[in-house]
Amino acid sequence: MRLYARLSACIAAAVLTACSVLPKAETPDIYRLPATPLPHAQAPSASWSLRINTPQAERMIDSSRIAVMPQGDLVSVYKGARWSDTATTLLRNRLIDAFRDDGRAASVSSDDNGLPASYTLAGDLRAFQSEYQGNAPVVVIRYDARLVQNSGLRVVATRRFDVTQPVGGTSVPQVVAAFGQASDALAAQVVAWTTQQSLASPAAPTE
C-alpha cells in the first residue's frame, strides 16, 4: 500500500508539472465600436421605412478579430484584442443607430427581425482594418451600398463609401478610437445618401 501511495503521488506530481508548462488560454480585451450619436434632423419624418441588412464580407473581415495590414497585402490581427461582435454586425448596428438618431425614416429595422419596410439597404463590406502608411496606421472602411425598393425588388441606387481616419498612435485603444471616428463619418454619409435617394424615388408601399 505504501508503494502504491508513492506511485500515485509521483504520477500526480508529473501531471501537475506537465499542466504547468501548457500555454495559457488567451483572454483578449473585448472592444465595442465607439459611436457618437448623429444629430437629429430638423426635417419632418418621412413615410418611408428602412431595413438594414448585415453586409457581406470575406472571412477575414467578417470576424471579431481586429484586422491590421502592417505592409503591402499582408493581413494580420492585433494580438490580445477582439471586437464585441463581427465587423459586419458592428457596422450594421452602427448604421441602424445612425438612422434612428437622424429620425427621418418612419422606422428602421434589421435583417434579424424581418419587419416590413419600404426599402432595404444592403451591401458589401470591402475593408474594415487599419493599414500602415509609413510608420503610422490609418483606419480604412470601404462599403459598397445598394438601396433596394422592396416593392418589385428594384435597385434604386448604388454607391461606394470609402472612409479613412488617421490613428493618433499605435496602441490598440487608439486604433479602436479611430475605428469609431471612421464609422461615424461613414454612417453620416450613408444616412444622407439613403435619405436623398428614398425621397427622390416614387413613394412605395411597405413590404
mmCIF file of the C-alpha atoms, coordinates in Angstrom:
data_MODEL
# 
_entry.id   MODEL 
# 
loop_
_atom_site.group_PDB 
_atom_site.id 
_atom_site.type_symbol 
_atom_site.label_atom_id 
_atom_site.label_alt_id 
_atom_site.label_comp_id 
_atom_site.label_asym_id 
_atom_site.label_entity_id 
_atom_site.label_seq_id 
_atom_site.pdbx_PDB_ins_code 
_atom_site.Cartn_x 
_atom_site.Cartn_y 
_atom_site.Cartn_z 
_atom_site.occupancy 
_atom_site.B_iso_or_equiv 
_atom_site.pdbx_formal_charge 
_atom_site.auth_seq_id 
_atom_site.auth_comp_id 
_atom_site.auth_asym_id 
_atom_site.auth_atom_id 
_atom_site.pdbx_PDB_model_num 
ATOM 1   C CA . MET A 1 1   ? 0.000   0.000  0.000   1.00 0.00 ? 1   MET A CA 1 
ATOM 2   C CA . ARG A 1 2   ? 2.861   2.343  0.864   1.00 0.00 ? 2   ARG A CA 1 
ATOM 3   C CA . LEU A 1 3   ? 4.464   1.698  -2.546  1.00 0.00 ? 3   LEU A CA 1 
ATOM 4   C CA . TYR A 1 4   ? 1.143   2.322  -4.289  1.00 0.00 ? 4   TYR A CA 1 
ATOM 5   C CA . ALA A 1 5   ? 0.732   5.632  -2.457  1.00 0.00 ? 5   ALA A CA 1 
ATOM 6   C CA . ARG A 1 6   ? 4.205   6.721  -3.511  1.00 0.00 ? 6   ARG A CA 1 
ATOM 7   C CA . LEU A 1 7   ? 3.497   5.828  -7.142  1.00 0.00 ? 7   LEU A CA 1 
ATOM 8   C CA . SER A 1 8   ? 0.211   7.749  -7.053  1.00 0.00 ? 8   SER A CA 1 
ATOM 9   C CA . ALA A 1 9   ? 1.965   10.783 -5.621  1.00 0.00 ? 9   ALA A CA 1 
ATOM 10  C CA . CYS A 1 10  ? 4.621   10.641 -8.348  1.00 0.00 ? 10  CYS A CA 1 
ATOM 11  C CA . ILE A 1 11  ? 2.012   10.382 -11.088 1.00 0.00 ? 11  ILE A CA 1 
ATOM 12  C CA . ALA A 1 12  ? 0.057   13.313 -9.639  1.00 0.00 ? 12  ALA A CA 1 
ATOM 13  C CA . ALA A 1 13  ? 3.221   15.413 -9.446  1.00 0.00 ? 13  ALA A CA 1 
ATOM 14  C CA . ALA A 1 14  ? 4.065   14.583 -13.060 1.00 0.00 ? 14  ALA A CA 1 
ATOM 15  C CA . VAL A 1 15  ? 0.598   15.583 -14.221 1.00 0.00 ? 15  VAL A CA 1 
ATOM 16  C CA . LEU A 1 16  ? 0.807   18.905 -12.371 1.00 0.00 ? 16  LEU A CA 1 
ATOM 17  C CA . THR A 1 17  ? 4.232   19.606 -13.822 1.00 0.00 ? 17  THR A CA 1 
ATOM 18  C CA . ALA A 1 18  ? 3.004   18.870 -17.332 1.00 0.00 ? 18  ALA A CA 1 
ATOM 19  C CA . CYS A 1 19  ? -0.003  21.145 -16.854 1.00 0.00 ? 19  CYS A CA 1 
ATOM 20  C CA . SER A 1 20  ? 2.187   23.979 -15.638 1.00 0.00 ? 20  SER A CA 1 
ATOM 21  C CA . VAL A 1 21  ? 4.081   24.144 -18.932 1.00 0.00 ? 21  VAL A CA 1 
ATOM 22  C CA . LEU A 1 22  ? 0.994   24.260 -21.157 1.00 0.00 ? 22  LEU A CA 1 
ATOM 23  C CA . PRO A 1 23  ? 0.344   27.682 -22.767 1.00 0.00 ? 23  PRO A CA 1 
ATOM 24  C CA . LYS A 1 24  ? -2.265  29.782 -21.029 1.00 0.00 ? 24  LYS A CA 1 
ATOM 25  C CA . ALA A 1 25  ? -5.506  30.403 -22.885 1.00 0.00 ? 25  ALA A CA 1 
ATOM 26  C CA . GLU A 1 26  ? -5.767  33.846 -24.428 1.00 0.00 ? 26  GLU A CA 1 
ATOM 27  C CA . THR A 1 27  ? -8.012  36.253 -22.514 1.00 0.00 ? 27  THR A CA 1 
ATOM 28  C CA . PRO A 1 28  ? -8.333  39.107 -25.024 1.00 0.00 ? 28  PRO A CA 1 
ATOM 29  C CA . ASP A 1 29  ? -9.596  42.592 -24.320 1.00 0.00 ? 29  ASP A CA 1 
ATOM 30  C CA . ILE A 1 30  ? -13.063 42.964 -25.848 1.00 0.00 ? 30  ILE A CA 1 
ATOM 31  C CA . TYR A 1 31  ? -13.826 46.293 -27.524 1.00 0.00 ? 31  TYR A CA 1 
ATOM 32  C CA . ARG A 1 32  ? -17.129 47.783 -28.562 1.00 0.00 ? 32  ARG A CA 1 
ATOM 33  C CA . LEU A 1 33  ? -17.175 50.004 -31.649 1.00 0.00 ? 33  LEU A CA 1 
ATOM 34  C CA . PRO A 1 34  ? -17.184 53.596 -30.317 1.00 0.00 ? 34  PRO A CA 1 
ATOM 35  C CA . ALA A 1 35  ? -20.022 55.751 -31.607 1.00 0.00 ? 35  ALA A CA 1 
ATOM 36  C CA . THR A 1 36  ? -21.078 59.387 -31.424 1.00 0.00 ? 36  THR A CA 1 
ATOM 37  C CA . PRO A 1 37  ? -24.844 59.897 -31.888 1.00 0.00 ? 37  PRO A CA 1 
ATOM 38  C CA . LEU A 1 38  ? -25.849 61.552 -35.140 1.00 0.00 ? 38  LEU A CA 1 
ATOM 39  C CA . PRO A 1 39  ? -27.684 64.887 -34.719 1.00 0.00 ? 39  PRO A CA 1 
ATOM 40  C CA . HIS A 1 40  ? -31.448 64.641 -35.064 1.00 0.00 ? 40  HIS A CA 1 
ATOM 41  C CA . ALA A 1 41  ? -32.569 66.022 -38.417 1.00 0.00 ? 41  ALA A CA 1 
ATOM 42  C CA . GLN A 1 42  ? -34.668 69.177 -38.390 1.00 0.00 ? 42  GLN A CA 1 
ATOM 43  C CA . ALA A 1 43  ? -36.738 67.993 -41.351 1.00 0.00 ? 43  ALA A CA 1 
ATOM 44  C CA . PRO A 1 44  ? -40.042 66.259 -40.511 1.00 0.00 ? 44  PRO A CA 1 
ATOM 45  C CA . SER A 1 45  ? -40.185 62.459 -40.510 1.00 0.00 ? 45  SER A CA 1 
ATOM 46  C CA . ALA A 1 46  ? -40.980 60.808 -43.834 1.00 0.00 ? 46  ALA A CA 1 
ATOM 47  C CA . SER A 1 47  ? -43.396 57.978 -44.565 1.00 0.00 ? 47  SER A CA 1 
ATOM 48  C CA . TRP A 1 48  ? -40.724 55.558 -45.786 1.00 0.00 ? 48  TRP A CA 1 
ATOM 49  C CA . SER A 1 49  ? -39.229 52.775 -43.695 1.00 0.00 ? 49  SER A CA 1 
ATOM 50  C CA . LEU A 1 50  ? -35.885 51.038 -43.951 1.00 0.00 ? 50  LEU A CA 1 
ATOM 51  C CA . ARG A 1 51  ? -34.497 47.574 -43.297 1.00 0.00 ? 51  ARG A CA 1 
ATOM 52  C CA . ILE A 1 52  ? -30.707 47.334 -42.989 1.00 0.00 ? 52  ILE A CA 1 
ATOM 53  C CA . ASN A 1 53  ? -29.096 44.033 -43.911 1.00 0.00 ? 53  ASN A CA 1 
ATOM 54  C CA . THR A 1 54  ? -25.830 42.753 -42.473 1.00 0.00 ? 54  THR A CA 1 
ATOM 55  C CA . PRO A 1 55  ? -23.174 43.428 -45.133 1.00 0.00 ? 55  PRO A CA 1 
ATOM 56  C CA . GLN A 1 56  ? -21.488 40.591 -46.975 1.00 0.00 ? 56  GLN A CA 1 
ATOM 57  C CA . ALA A 1 57  ? -17.729 40.309 -46.481 1.00 0.00 ? 57  ALA A CA 1 
ATOM 58  C CA . GLU A 1 58  ? -14.811 37.963 -46.920 1.00 0.00 ? 58  GLU A CA 1 
ATOM 59  C CA . ARG A 1 59  ? -13.868 35.755 -43.978 1.00 0.00 ? 59  ARG A CA 1 
ATOM 60  C CA . MET A 1 60  ? -11.012 37.930 -42.727 1.00 0.00 ? 60  MET A CA 1 
ATOM 61  C CA . ILE A 1 61  ? -13.325 40.934 -42.412 1.00 0.00 ? 61  ILE A CA 1 
ATOM 62  C CA . ASP A 1 62  ? -16.386 39.014 -41.216 1.00 0.00 ? 62  ASP A CA 1 
ATOM 63  C CA . SER A 1 63  ? -14.653 38.254 -37.927 1.00 0.00 ? 63  SER A CA 1 
ATOM 64  C CA . SER A 1 64  ? -14.347 39.559 -34.387 1.00 0.00 ? 64  SER A CA 1 
ATOM 65  C CA . ARG A 1 65  ? -10.568 39.902 -34.774 1.00 0.00 ? 65  ARG A CA 1 
ATOM 66  C CA . ILE A 1 66  ? -9.283  43.465 -35.258 1.00 0.00 ? 66  ILE A CA 1 
ATOM 67  C CA . ALA A 1 67  ? -7.533  43.355 -38.615 1.00 0.00 ? 67  ALA A CA 1 
ATOM 68  C CA . VAL A 1 68  ? -4.346  45.237 -39.489 1.00 0.00 ? 68  VAL A CA 1 
ATOM 69  C CA . MET A 1 69  ? -2.258  45.362 -42.654 1.00 0.00 ? 69  MET A CA 1 
ATOM 70  C CA . PRO A 1 70  ? 1.286   46.174 -41.497 1.00 0.00 ? 70  PRO A CA 1 
ATOM 71  C CA . GLN A 1 71  ? 2.716   46.174 -45.019 1.00 0.00 ? 71  GLN A CA 1 
ATOM 72  C CA . GLY A 1 72  ? 1.585   45.527 -48.572 1.00 0.00 ? 72  GLY A CA 1 
ATOM 73  C CA . ASP A 1 73  ? -1.007  42.766 -48.850 1.00 0.00 ? 73  ASP A CA 1 
ATOM 74  C CA . LEU A 1 74  ? -0.010  41.129 -45.576 1.00 0.00 ? 74  LEU A CA 1 
ATOM 75  C CA . VAL A 1 75  ? -3.037  40.792 -43.287 1.00 0.00 ? 75  VAL A CA 1 
ATOM 76  C CA . SER A 1 76  ? -2.644  40.265 -39.548 1.00 0.00 ? 76  SER A CA 1 
ATOM 77  C CA . VAL A 1 77  ? -4.634  40.919 -36.367 1.00 0.00 ? 77  VAL A CA 1 
ATOM 78  C CA . TYR A 1 78  ? -3.990  42.768 -33.132 1.00 0.00 ? 78  TYR A CA 1 
ATOM 79  C CA . LYS A 1 79  ? -2.918  40.245 -30.520 1.00 0.00 ? 79  LYS A CA 1 
ATOM 80  C CA . GLY A 1 80  ? -4.959  40.102 -27.339 1.00 0.00 ? 80  GLY A CA 1 
ATOM 81  C CA . ALA A 1 81  ? -7.820  42.214 -28.694 1.00 0.00 ? 81  ALA A CA 1 
ATOM 82  C CA . ARG A 1 82  ? -11.205 41.463 -30.244 1.00 0.00 ? 82  ARG A CA 1 
ATOM 83  C CA . TRP A 1 83  ? -14.375 43.246 -31.244 1.00 0.00 ? 83  TRP A CA 1 
ATOM 84  C CA . SER A 1 84  ? -17.535 42.534 -29.264 1.00 0.00 ? 84  SER A CA 1 
ATOM 85  C CA . ASP A 1 85  ? -19.075 41.086 -32.458 1.00 0.00 ? 85  ASP A CA 1 
ATOM 86  C CA . THR A 1 86  ? -18.126 40.521 -36.075 1.00 0.00 ? 86  THR A CA 1 
ATOM 87  C CA . ALA A 1 87  ? -17.180 43.616 -38.072 1.00 0.00 ? 87  ALA A CA 1 
ATOM 88  C CA . THR A 1 88  ? -20.196 43.207 -40.381 1.00 0.00 ? 88  THR A CA 1 
ATOM 89  C CA . THR A 1 89  ? -22.621 43.132 -37.455 1.00 0.00 ? 89  THR A CA 1 
ATOM 90  C CA . LEU A 1 90  ? -20.902 46.095 -35.800 1.00 0.00 ? 90  LEU A CA 1 
ATOM 91  C CA . LEU A 1 91  ? -21.265 48.182 -38.955 1.00 0.00 ? 91  LEU A CA 1 
ATOM 92  C CA . ARG A 1 92  ? -24.898 47.166 -39.478 1.00 0.00 ? 92  ARG A CA 1 
ATOM 93  C CA . ASN A 1 93  ? -25.777 48.119 -35.906 1.00 0.00 ? 93  ASN A CA 1 
ATOM 94  C CA . ARG A 1 94  ? -23.880 51.417 -36.260 1.00 0.00 ? 94  ARG A CA 1 
ATOM 95  C CA . LEU A 1 95  ? -25.952 52.259 -39.344 1.00 0.00 ? 95  LEU A CA 1 
ATOM 96  C CA . ILE A 1 96  ? -29.188 51.348 -37.571 1.00 0.00 ? 96  ILE A CA 1 
ATOM 97  C CA . ASP A 1 97  ? -28.334 53.650 -34.676 1.00 0.00 ? 97  ASP A CA 1 
ATOM 98  C CA . ALA A 1 98  ? -27.425 56.461 -37.087 1.00 0.00 ? 98  ALA A CA 1 
ATOM 99  C CA . PHE A 1 99  ? -30.736 56.269 -38.967 1.00 0.00 ? 99  PHE A CA 1 
ATOM 100 C CA . ARG A 1 100 ? -32.643 56.210 -35.703 1.00 0.00 ? 100 ARG A CA 1 
ATOM 101 C CA . ASP A 1 101 ? -30.668 59.206 -34.437 1.00 0.00 ? 101 ASP A CA 1 
ATOM 102 C CA . ASP A 1 102 ? -31.428 61.068 -37.670 1.00 0.00 ? 102 ASP A CA 1 
ATOM 103 C CA . GLY A 1 103 ? -35.143 60.335 -37.311 1.00 0.00 ? 103 GLY A CA 1 
ATOM 104 C CA . ARG A 1 104 ? -36.269 60.965 -40.893 1.00 0.00 ? 104 ARG A CA 1 
ATOM 105 C CA . ALA A 1 105 ? -37.234 57.341 -41.602 1.00 0.00 ? 105 ALA A CA 1 
ATOM 106 C CA . ALA A 1 106 ? -40.559 56.298 -40.122 1.00 0.00 ? 106 ALA A CA 1 
ATOM 107 C CA . SER A 1 107 ? -39.000 53.057 -38.842 1.00 0.00 ? 107 SER A CA 1 
ATOM 108 C CA . VAL A 1 108 ? -35.648 51.294 -39.026 1.00 0.00 ? 108 VAL A CA 1 
ATOM 109 C CA . SER A 1 109 ? -35.176 47.539 -38.628 1.00 0.00 ? 109 SER A CA 1 
ATOM 110 C CA . SER A 1 110 ? -32.608 44.859 -39.400 1.00 0.00 ? 110 SER A CA 1 
ATOM 111 C CA . ASP A 1 111 ? -32.492 41.559 -41.256 1.00 0.00 ? 111 ASP A CA 1 
ATOM 112 C CA . ASP A 1 112 ? -32.606 39.815 -37.874 1.00 0.00 ? 112 ASP A CA 1 
ATOM 113 C CA . ASN A 1 113 ? -36.278 40.621 -37.297 1.00 0.00 ? 113 ASN A CA 1 
ATOM 114 C CA . GLY A 1 114 ? -37.532 40.792 -40.908 1.00 0.00 ? 114 GLY A CA 1 
ATOM 115 C CA . LEU A 1 115 ? -40.057 43.582 -40.277 1.00 0.00 ? 115 LEU A CA 1 
ATOM 116 C CA . PRO A 1 116 ? -41.826 45.076 -43.322 1.00 0.00 ? 116 PRO A CA 1 
ATOM 117 C CA . ALA A 1 117 ? -40.058 48.065 -44.888 1.00 0.00 ? 117 ALA A CA 1 
ATOM 118 C CA . SER A 1 118 ? -40.264 50.276 -47.959 1.00 0.00 ? 118 SER A CA 1 
ATOM 119 C CA . TYR A 1 119 ? -36.554 49.962 -48.699 1.00 0.00 ? 119 TYR A CA 1 
ATOM 120 C CA . THR A 1 120 ? -33.664 47.647 -47.905 1.00 0.00 ? 120 THR A CA 1 
ATOM 121 C CA . LEU A 1 121 ? -30.109 48.871 -47.516 1.00 0.00 ? 121 LEU A CA 1 
ATOM 122 C CA . ALA A 1 122 ? -27.710 46.062 -48.393 1.00 0.00 ? 122 ALA A CA 1 
ATOM 123 C CA . GLY A 1 123 ? -24.103 45.949 -49.472 1.00 0.00 ? 123 GLY A CA 1 
ATOM 124 C CA . ASP A 1 124 ? -20.594 44.552 -49.246 1.00 0.00 ? 124 ASP A CA 1 
ATOM 125 C CA . LEU A 1 125 ? -18.030 45.477 -46.631 1.00 0.00 ? 125 LEU A CA 1 
ATOM 126 C CA . ARG A 1 126 ? -14.784 45.550 -48.625 1.00 0.00 ? 126 ARG A CA 1 
ATOM 127 C CA . ALA A 1 127 ? -12.448 46.885 -45.950 1.00 0.00 ? 127 ALA A CA 1 
ATOM 128 C CA . PHE A 1 128 ? -12.573 47.227 -42.171 1.00 0.00 ? 128 PHE A CA 1 
ATOM 129 C CA . GLN A 1 129 ? -8.971  47.360 -40.988 1.00 0.00 ? 129 GLN A CA 1 
ATOM 130 C CA . SER A 1 130 ? -6.056  49.575 -40.087 1.00 0.00 ? 130 SER A CA 1 
ATOM 131 C CA . GLU A 1 131 ? -3.316  49.953 -42.689 1.00 0.00 ? 131 GLU A CA 1 
ATOM 132 C CA . TYR A 1 132 ? 0.172   51.236 -42.099 1.00 0.00 ? 132 TYR A CA 1 
ATOM 133 C CA . GLN A 1 133 ? 1.206   54.139 -44.299 1.00 0.00 ? 133 GLN A CA 1 
ATOM 134 C CA . GLY A 1 134 ? 4.860   54.512 -43.459 1.00 0.00 ? 134 GLY A CA 1 
ATOM 135 C CA . ASN A 1 135 ? 5.110   54.231 -39.682 1.00 0.00 ? 135 ASN A CA 1 
ATOM 136 C CA . ALA A 1 136 ? 1.594   55.450 -38.956 1.00 0.00 ? 136 ALA A CA 1 
ATOM 137 C CA . PRO A 1 137 ? -1.628  53.380 -39.057 1.00 0.00 ? 137 PRO A CA 1 
ATOM 138 C CA . VAL A 1 138 ? -4.759  54.607 -40.813 1.00 0.00 ? 138 VAL A CA 1 
ATOM 139 C CA . VAL A 1 139 ? -8.198  53.045 -40.386 1.00 0.00 ? 139 VAL A CA 1 
ATOM 140 C CA . VAL A 1 140 ? -9.917  52.172 -43.674 1.00 0.00 ? 140 VAL A CA 1 
ATOM 141 C CA . ILE A 1 141 ? -13.613 51.331 -44.040 1.00 0.00 ? 141 ILE A CA 1 
ATOM 142 C CA . ARG A 1 142 ? -14.975 50.616 -47.525 1.00 0.00 ? 142 ARG A CA 1 
ATOM 143 C CA . TYR A 1 143 ? -18.664 49.852 -48.010 1.00 0.00 ? 143 TYR A CA 1 
ATOM 144 C CA . ASP A 1 144 ? -20.430 49.203 -51.339 1.00 0.00 ? 144 ASP A CA 1 
ATOM 145 C CA . ALA A 1 145 ? -24.077 50.078 -50.694 1.00 0.00 ? 145 ALA A CA 1 
ATOM 146 C CA . ARG A 1 146 ? -27.223 49.075 -52.571 1.00 0.00 ? 146 ARG A CA 1 
ATOM 147 C CA . LEU A 1 147 ? -30.586 50.662 -51.874 1.00 0.00 ? 147 LEU A CA 1 
ATOM 148 C CA . VAL A 1 148 ? -33.437 48.389 -52.954 1.00 0.00 ? 148 VAL A CA 1 
ATOM 149 C CA . GLN A 1 149 ? -37.089 49.350 -53.203 1.00 0.00 ? 149 GLN A CA 1 
ATOM 150 C CA . ASN A 1 150 ? -38.863 46.314 -51.782 1.00 0.00 ? 150 ASN A CA 1 
ATOM 151 C CA . SER A 1 151 ? -41.922 46.796 -53.955 1.00 0.00 ? 151 SER A CA 1 
ATOM 152 C CA . GLY A 1 152 ? -40.796 44.980 -57.095 1.00 0.00 ? 152 GLY A CA 1 
ATOM 153 C CA . LEU A 1 153 ? -37.254 44.497 -55.741 1.00 0.00 ? 153 LEU A CA 1 
ATOM 154 C CA . ARG A 1 154 ? -35.927 47.416 -57.770 1.00 0.00 ? 154 ARG A CA 1 
ATOM 155 C CA . VAL A 1 155 ? -32.394 48.693 -57.133 1.00 0.00 ? 155 VAL A CA 1 
ATOM 156 C CA . VAL A 1 156 ? -32.816 52.423 -56.601 1.00 0.00 ? 156 VAL A CA 1 
ATOM 157 C CA . ALA A 1 157 ? -29.133 53.352 -56.377 1.00 0.00 ? 157 ALA A CA 1 
ATOM 158 C CA . THR A 1 158 ? -25.657 52.050 -55.599 1.00 0.00 ? 158 THR A CA 1 
ATOM 159 C CA . ARG A 1 159 ? -22.605 53.813 -54.203 1.00 0.00 ? 159 ARG A CA 1 
ATOM 160 C CA . ARG A 1 160 ? -19.169 53.063 -52.768 1.00 0.00 ? 160 ARG A CA 1 
ATOM 161 C CA . PHE A 1 161 ? -18.345 54.733 -49.457 1.00 0.00 ? 161 PHE A CA 1 
ATOM 162 C CA . ASP A 1 162 ? -14.639 54.962 -48.704 1.00 0.00 ? 162 ASP A CA 1 
ATOM 163 C CA . VAL A 1 163 ? -13.535 56.480 -45.388 1.00 0.00 ? 163 VAL A CA 1 
ATOM 164 C CA . THR A 1 164 ? -10.015 56.790 -43.983 1.00 0.00 ? 164 THR A CA 1 
ATOM 165 C CA . GLN A 1 165 ? -9.158  58.006 -40.495 1.00 0.00 ? 165 GLN A CA 1 
ATOM 166 C CA . PRO A 1 166 ? -5.613  58.626 -39.204 1.00 0.00 ? 166 PRO A CA 1 
ATOM 167 C CA . VAL A 1 167 ? -4.826  56.981 -35.870 1.00 0.00 ? 167 VAL A CA 1 
ATOM 168 C CA . GLY A 1 168 ? -3.385  59.081 -33.063 1.00 0.00 ? 168 GLY A CA 1 
ATOM 169 C CA . GLY A 1 169 ? -0.834  56.402 -32.168 1.00 0.00 ? 169 GLY A CA 1 
ATOM 170 C CA . THR A 1 170 ? -0.130  52.700 -32.470 1.00 0.00 ? 170 THR A CA 1 
ATOM 171 C CA . SER A 1 171 ? -1.816  51.301 -29.349 1.00 0.00 ? 171 SER A CA 1 
ATOM 172 C CA . VAL A 1 172 ? -4.971  49.211 -29.691 1.00 0.00 ? 172 VAL A CA 1 
ATOM 173 C CA . PRO A 1 173 ? -7.205  51.705 -27.792 1.00 0.00 ? 173 PRO A CA 1 
ATOM 174 C CA . GLN A 1 174 ? -6.082  54.452 -30.176 1.00 0.00 ? 174 GLN A CA 1 
ATOM 175 C CA . VAL A 1 175 ? -6.821  52.225 -33.167 1.00 0.00 ? 175 VAL A CA 1 
ATOM 176 C CA . VAL A 1 176 ? -10.274 51.416 -31.756 1.00 0.00 ? 176 VAL A CA 1 
ATOM 177 C CA . ALA A 1 177 ? -10.989 55.130 -31.255 1.00 0.00 ? 177 ALA A CA 1 
ATOM 178 C CA . ALA A 1 178 ? -10.091 55.774 -34.900 1.00 0.00 ? 178 ALA A CA 1 
ATOM 179 C CA . PHE A 1 179 ? -12.451 52.961 -35.987 1.00 0.00 ? 179 PHE A CA 1 
ATOM 180 C CA . GLY A 1 180 ? -15.195 54.778 -34.089 1.00 0.00 ? 180 GLY A CA 1 
ATOM 181 C CA . GLN A 1 181 ? -14.458 58.076 -35.841 1.00 0.00 ? 181 GLN A CA 1 
ATOM 182 C CA . ALA A 1 182 ? -14.333 56.401 -39.247 1.00 0.00 ? 182 ALA A CA 1 
ATOM 183 C CA . SER A 1 183 ? -17.619 54.556 -38.690 1.00 0.00 ? 183 SER A CA 1 
ATOM 184 C CA . ASP A 1 184 ? -19.265 57.792 -37.502 1.00 0.00 ? 184 ASP A CA 1 
ATOM 185 C CA . ALA A 1 185 ? -18.213 59.522 -40.731 1.00 0.00 ? 185 ALA A CA 1 
ATOM 186 C CA . LEU A 1 186 ? -19.366 56.581 -42.845 1.00 0.00 ? 186 LEU A CA 1 
ATOM 187 C CA . ALA A 1 187 ? -22.729 56.397 -41.072 1.00 0.00 ? 187 ALA A CA 1 
ATOM 188 C CA . ALA A 1 188 ? -23.376 60.116 -41.626 1.00 0.00 ? 188 ALA A CA 1 
ATOM 189 C CA . GLN A 1 189 ? -22.633 59.783 -45.353 1.00 0.00 ? 189 GLN A CA 1 
ATOM 190 C CA . VAL A 1 190 ? -24.811 56.686 -45.734 1.00 0.00 ? 190 VAL A CA 1 
ATOM 191 C CA . VAL A 1 191 ? -27.746 58.317 -43.922 1.00 0.00 ? 191 VAL A CA 1 
ATOM 192 C CA . ALA A 1 192 ? -27.569 61.449 -46.092 1.00 0.00 ? 192 ALA A CA 1 
ATOM 193 C CA . TRP A 1 193 ? -27.314 59.449 -49.338 1.00 0.00 ? 193 TRP A CA 1 
ATOM 194 C CA . THR A 1 194 ? -30.048 56.946 -48.470 1.00 0.00 ? 194 THR A CA 1 
ATOM 195 C CA . THR A 1 195 ? -32.462 59.656 -47.359 1.00 0.00 ? 195 THR A CA 1 
ATOM 196 C CA . GLN A 1 196 ? -31.865 61.662 -50.535 1.00 0.00 ? 196 GLN A CA 1 
ATOM 197 C CA . GLN A 1 197 ? -32.443 58.590 -52.726 1.00 0.00 ? 197 GLN A CA 1 
ATOM 198 C CA . SER A 1 198 ? -35.586 57.477 -50.918 1.00 0.00 ? 198 SER A CA 1 
ATOM 199 C CA . LEU A 1 199 ? -37.160 60.918 -51.037 1.00 0.00 ? 199 LEU A CA 1 
ATOM 200 C CA . ALA A 1 200 ? -36.339 61.241 -54.749 1.00 0.00 ? 200 ALA A CA 1 
ATOM 201 C CA . SER A 1 201 ? -37.918 57.880 -55.586 1.00 0.00 ? 201 SER A CA 1 
ATOM 202 C CA . PRO A 1 202 ? -41.684 57.419 -56.025 1.00 0.00 ? 202 PRO A CA 1 
ATOM 203 C CA . ALA A 1 203 ? -43.437 56.522 -52.802 1.00 0.00 ? 203 ALA A CA 1 
ATOM 204 C CA . ALA A 1 204 ? -43.609 52.784 -52.354 1.00 0.00 ? 204 ALA A CA 1 
ATOM 205 C CA . PRO A 1 205 ? -45.811 50.671 -50.086 1.00 0.00 ? 205 PRO A CA 1 
ATOM 206 C CA . THR A 1 206 ? -44.186 48.927 -47.167 1.00 0.00 ? 206 THR A CA 1 
ATOM 207 C CA . GLU A 1 207 ? -43.459 45.235 -47.689 1.00 0.00 ? 207 GLU A CA 1 
# 
